[in-house]
Amino acid sequence: MTVSADAPVRVRVPATSANLGPGFDALGLALALHDEVTARVTEGGLDIQVDGEGGEQVARDETHLVLRAMRAAFAELGETPPGLALQCRNRIPHGRGLGSSAAAIVAGILLARGLVRDGRLRLDDAAVLALASEFEGHPDNVAPCLLGGLTIAWTVDGAARAVRRDLDPAVVPVVLVPPFTASTERARGLLPPTVPHADAAFTAGRAALLVAALTGTPQALFDATADRLHQAYREPAMPEALRLVADLRVLGHPAVVSGAGPTVLVLARGEVEAERVRGAAPIGWAVSAPAVDVAGARILDPPR
C-alpha cells in the first residue's frame, strides 16, 4: 500500500463563477474566496469535522461530497486507506452559484492524490480535471477551481480539457449574494431542449467577444455579457436574481447570473463602477469584490 499516514494533507480551493453570461458550460472564473480542507489517514473509521458555511447542514458520513470525491480518486489510484479524518473550513456559500460543489470535488481529488506517495505521477493534473469534470457533470466550475484565473473548458470524447487566461487588470468582479439559495437541478431543468438558431448565433458571438473583453478589451464587457441561451429560461427558479440583473444592466453594468444562481456577478470596469454596483445592491444581499484567484487549487503546508 502506498497511502501515506506520515502527515496530513491540506488543500485550499477557490470559489468560482461559471458561464459569465453567454459562456454557458464553457467559461469560468476563479475568485479569491476559499475553502480549506485537511485530510489524514487513520487506522480505521471516519471522522469529519466542518465549520463555516454549511456547517450545520452537510453530512458527516460517506455521502459528504469531499469524501465521495476522495473515494473516486483513491479508486483511480487503486488505493483503499484504512481510515480517514477530514477537517473542513468552508467559506464558499452553498447553493448560491459560486462553485461550492466543484470546490469540494477538486479538494477531495487533490487530497486523495496528496495522500498517495506517488499520487501526482499516477494522476496528473489533466487526469484530475477529467475526473473532477466527470464527477461534477461538466467542467465549467472545476476548471477555474483547479487552474485559477479565467478558463475556457470543453470536452473531447467525454474527457474535459481547459485553457487558462489572465484577466485584464481593469476588470473588477463584484458578487451580490442573496440571503436565499437556488436549486441547480431545477435551474438546469428549466432549459429547453432546443433554442432558436438566431439566439444560438447571437450567444456564440457574444461568448467569443467576452473572452476578448475579459483579457484586453474591457470596454466591450457590457455587450459581451449579453446572453440569449440560458438566463431568461431560468427566471422562474430565481426571479429576484434575474430582476437584479435586468436592473443593473439598465444602469449600464455588465451583470450576469453567477453559474446556476442566484448570486449575481458584475464584471465591473474599474473600481469606480464597482463602487456604483455596491450602492445598487438590494437590502439583505451581501456584496463583495473578491480578487481573481490566479493560482487555483493548491496544496498548503500541513497545519501545526
C-alpha positions in Angstrom: 0.0 0.0 0.0 1.3 3.4 -0.9 -1.2 5.6 1.1 0.8 7.7 3.4 -0.1 8.0 7.1 3.0 10.1 7.8 1.4 13.6 7.7 -1.9 15.3 6.9 -2.5 17.0 3.6 -4.2 20.4 3.4 -5.7 21.9 0.3 -7.1 25.4 -0.4 -9.7 25.7 -3.2 -11.3 28.8 -4.6 -14.9 29.8 -5.3 -15.8 30.0 -9.0 -18.3 31.7 -11.2 -19.3 29.8 -14.3 -21.0 30.9 -17.6 -20.3 34.6 -17.1 -23.3 35.3 -19.2 -23.1 33.8 -22.7 -20.3 31.3 -22.0 -22.7 28.6 -20.9 -21.0 25.4 -19.7 -17.6 26.7 -21.0 -16.3 29.9 -19.3 -15.4 30.1 -15.6 -13.6 32.5 -13.3 -11.8 31.7 -10.0 -12.4 34.1 -7.1 -10.3 34.6 -4.0 -12.8 33.1 -1.6 -11.6 29.8 -0.3 -12.5 26.6 1.4 -9.6 24.8 3.2 -9.8 21.0 3.8 -7.3 18.9 5.8 -7.2 15.1 5.5 -5.1 12.4 7.1 -5.1 8.7 7.0 -6.1 6.9 10.3 -6.0 3.3 11.4 -9.7 3.0 10.8 -13.1 4.6 10.7 -14.2 8.0 9.5 -14.1 11.4 11.3 -15.4 14.5 9.5 -15.4 18.0 11.2 -17.0 21.0 9.4 -17.1 24.7 10.4 -18.2 27.7 8.5 -20.6 27.7 5.5 -23.0 24.8 5.6 -21.5 23.5 8.8 -24.9 22.7 10.3 -26.3 21.0 7.2 -23.6 19.0 5.5 -23.3 15.2 6.1 -20.6 13.7 8.3 -20.8 10.3 6.6 -19.8 8.6 3.3 -22.2 11.0 1.5 -20.0 14.0 2.3 -19.0 15.4 -1.1 -15.3 15.8 -0.3 -15.1 12.3 0.9 -17.0 10.9 -2.2 -14.5 12.7 -4.4 -11.7 11.2 -2.4 -13.1 7.7 -2.8 -13.3 8.2 -6.5 -9.7 9.4 -6.7 -8.5 6.5 -4.5 -10.3 4.1 -6.8 -8.5 5.6 -9.8 -5.2 5.2 -7.9 -6.1 1.6 -6.8 -5.8 2.5 -3.1 -8.0 2.0 -0.1 -6.9 3.8 3.1 -7.9 2.0 6.4 -9.5 5.2 7.8 -9.8 8.9 7.1 -10.2 12.1 9.1 -11.3 15.3 7.5 -11.4 18.9 8.8 -13.3 21.3 6.6 -13.2 25.1 6.9 -15.9 26.3 4.5 -16.1 29.9 3.3 -17.8 29.5 -0.1 -21.6 29.9 0.3 -23.6 26.8 -0.5 -26.4 26.7 -3.1 -25.6 30.2 -4.4 -23.9 29.6 -7.8 -20.3 30.1 -6.5 -19.0 26.6 -7.2 -19.1 25.1 -3.7 -19.6 21.6 -5.1 -16.8 22.0 -7.6 -14.5 23.2 -4.8 -15.4 20.1 -2.7 -14.8 17.8 -5.6 -11.4 19.3 -6.6 -10.4 19.4 -2.9 -11.3 15.7 -2.4 -9.4 14.6 -5.5 -6.3 16.6 -4.7 -6.3 15.4 -1.1 -6.5 11.7 -2.1 -3.7 12.3 -4.6 -1.6 14.0 -2.0 -2.1 11.2 0.5 -0.7 8.7 -2.0 3.1 8.8 -2.1 3.4 8.7 -5.9 -0.1 10.1 -6.5 1.0 13.0 -8.7 2.8 10.6 -11.1 -0.2 8.3 -11.3 -2.9 11.0 -11.5 -1.6 14.1 -13.2 -3.4 17.5 -13.5 -5.1 16.6 -16.8 -6.4 13.4 -15.2 -7.6 15.4 -12.1 -9.5 17.8 -14.4 -11.1 14.9 -16.3 -12.1 13.1 -13.1 -13.4 16.2 -11.4 -15.5 17.1 -14.5 -16.9 13.6 -14.8 -17.8 13.7 -11.1 -19.4 17.2 -11.4 -21.0 16.5 -14.8 -19.5 19.5 -16.6 -16.1 21.3 -16.5 -17.1 25.0 -16.3 -16.6 25.3 -12.5 -13.9 22.6 -11.8 -11.6 24.1 -14.5 -11.2 27.5 -12.9 -11.1 25.9 -9.4 -8.2 23.8 -10.4 -6.3 26.2 -12.7 -7.2 29.6 -11.4 -7.9 32.8 -13.5 -10.3 32.7 -16.5 -10.8 29.3 -18.1 -12.4 28.1 -21.3 -13.3 24.4 -20.9 -14.6 21.8 -23.3 -14.8 18.0 -23.7 -13.3 15.7 -26.3 -14.6 12.1 -26.4 -16.1 12.7 -22.9 -12.8 14.0 -21.4 -12.6 17.5 -20.2 -9.9 19.9 -21.3 -9.3 23.6 -20.5 -7.1 26.6 -21.2 -6.4 29.4 -18.8 -6.1 33.1 -19.4 -5.3 36.1 -17.2 -7.9 38.8 -16.8 -7.3 42.4 -17.8 -6.3 44.2 -14.6 -9.1 46.7 -15.1 -11.8 44.1 -14.6 -13.2 44.0 -11.0 -15.5 41.1 -10.3 -18.3 42.1 -7.9 -20.6 39.4 -6.4 -24.0 40.1 -4.9 -25.0 37.1 -2.8 -28.7 36.8 -1.8 -29.9 35.5 1.5 -31.6 32.5 -0.2 -30.4 29.5 -2.2 -31.5 28.1 -5.5 -31.5 24.5 -6.9 -29.0 23.8 -9.6 -31.1 20.9 -10.7 -34.2 23.0 -11.1 -32.3 25.7 -12.9 -31.0 23.2 -15.4 -34.4 21.5 -15.7 -35.9 24.8 -17.0 -33.6 24.8 -20.1 -35.4 23.9 -23.3 -34.0 21.0 -25.5 -33.6 23.4 -28.4 -33.3 27.2 -28.9 -33.8 29.4 -31.9 -30.9 29.5 -34.3 -30.7 33.3 -34.1 -30.3 33.1 -30.3 -27.6 30.5 -30.5 -25.7 32.5 -33.1 -26.1 35.7 -31.0 -24.8 34.0 -27.9 -21.9 32.3 -29.7 -20.7 35.7 -30.9 -21.0 37.3 -27.5 -19.1 34.4 -25.8 -16.2 34.9 -28.2 -16.4 38.7 -27.6 -16.4 38.0 -23.8 -13.1 36.3 -23.9 -11.6 39.2 -25.8 -13.2 41.7 -23.4 -12.0 40.0 -20.3 -8.4 39.6 -21.5 -7.8 43.0 -23.0 -10.9 44.9 -24.2 -12.9 45.6 -21.0 -14.8 48.5 -22.6 -16.7 45.8 -24.6 -17.9 44.0 -21.4 -21.5 45.2 -21.4 -22.2 44.0 -24.9 -20.1 40.8 -24.3 -22.1 39.7 -21.3 -25.5 39.7 -23.2 -27.0 36.2 -23.2 -30.0 34.6 -25.0 -29.1 30.9 -24.3 -30.0 30.2 -20.6 -30.6 33.0 -18.2 -34.1 34.1 -19.2 -35.3 30.5 -19.2 -34.2 30.2 -15.6 -36.1 33.2 -14.3 -38.9 31.0 -12.6 -36.2 29.5 -10.4 -34.7 32.8 -9.3 -36.9 35.8 -10.2 -35.2 38.2 -7.8 -31.8 37.5 -9.3 -32.9 38.0 -12.9 -34.7 41.2 -11.9 -31.5 42.4 -10.3 -29.5 41.5 -13.4 -32.0 43.5 -15.5 -31.9 46.5 -13.2 -28.1 46.6 -13.2 -28.0 46.3 -16.9 -30.4 49.2 -17.3 -27.8 51.2 -15.3 -25.1 50.1 -17.8 -23.4 47.5 -15.7 -22.2 44.1 -17.1 -24.3 42.0 -14.8 -25.0 38.2 -15.2 -26.2 35.3 -13.1 -23.3 33.5 -11.5 -23.4 29.9 -12.5 -26.9 28.5 -11.8 -27.6 31.4 -9.5 -28.9 33.0 -7.5 -25.8 35.1 -6.9 -25.4 38.0 -9.4 -21.9 38.8 -10.8 -20.9 42.1 -12.2 -17.7 42.3 -14.3 -17.1 45.9 -13.4 -14.7 48.0 -15.4 -12.7 49.6 -12.7 -13.1 50.5 -9.0 -15.5 53.4 -9.8 -18.0 51.1 -11.4 -17.5 48.5 -8.7 -18.5 51.1 -6.1 -21.6 52.1 -8.0 -22.6 48.4 -8.1 -22.2 48.1 -4.3 -24.5 51.1 -3.9 -27.2 49.4 -6.1 -27.3 46.2 -4.1 -30.7 45.2 -2.6 -31.2 45.2 1.1 -30.2 41.9 2.6 -27.8 40.9 -0.2 -24.1 40.5 0.7 -21.8 42.4 -1.6 -18.1 41.9 -2.1 -15.4 42.4 -4.7 -13.1 39.3 -4.3 -9.9 39.4 -6.3 -9.4 36.9 -9.1 -7.7 33.8 -7.8 -4.8 33.4 -10.2 -3.3 30.3 -8.6 -6.3 27.9 -8.4 -6.4 24.9 -6.0 -3.2 24.5 -4.0 -1.7 22.1 -1.5 -0.7 24.0 1.6 1.7 23.3 4.4 0.1 20.9 6.9 -1.4 22.7 9.9 0.8 22.9 13.0 
